Amino acid sequence: MKLKKLALGVAVALGVAAPASAHVWNIGWKSTAGSLTFYGVSYHGGTVGGSGTVDDFSANPAGFVINGSNVGFENGSVVNLNDCSGPGGLLTGACDSTWDALNLDGVLHASGYSSNTYGKYASVTLNSTELAGLGISSGSNSVLLSTFANNAHWDGLGFSSATVPLNIVVTPPPAVPLPAGLPLVLSGLGAFGFLRARRKA
């Protein structure tokens, strides 16, 4: 259950030194009806790993700090962006069509970082209940974002949002329509109750 990923409390970034380090340098987000997905882009190259690698987030937790709470990337969410080079920090226009196709609502670029190499991304999707646990509701929200990791491949760079709130708009879940015949049944029950009341009078 994804709620187990929400470790409430102030998060501490744990950067681990490694010869071939990588860092999350872009944070993106996309709202859909009733949920919000966050994306972290690492500029480190290489193939997508499987179980037991730095991309196994159960074994090597990494993800976002959202309003002071750790929210881990989902296992199996890593997507290669083929080490392409494109304009950094833009919503679209990166060299990889997979990233462009996400059509994100917003992207946060690491402060003072000029790399434009898209190595791979990982993501996590939060439903309305999980968002509420983080203090995020439908409509416009001020959200504090940064990253955490216990391995260098997903360690975050500096993000200005650690001190400057971002405005994120969350789309409310769709209204649940009534079954087609229910209004007719309800009106019939109302009429029946009215007639019974008249007979008793």
Disulfide bonds with the S-S distance in Angstrom:
Cys84-Cys95 2.17
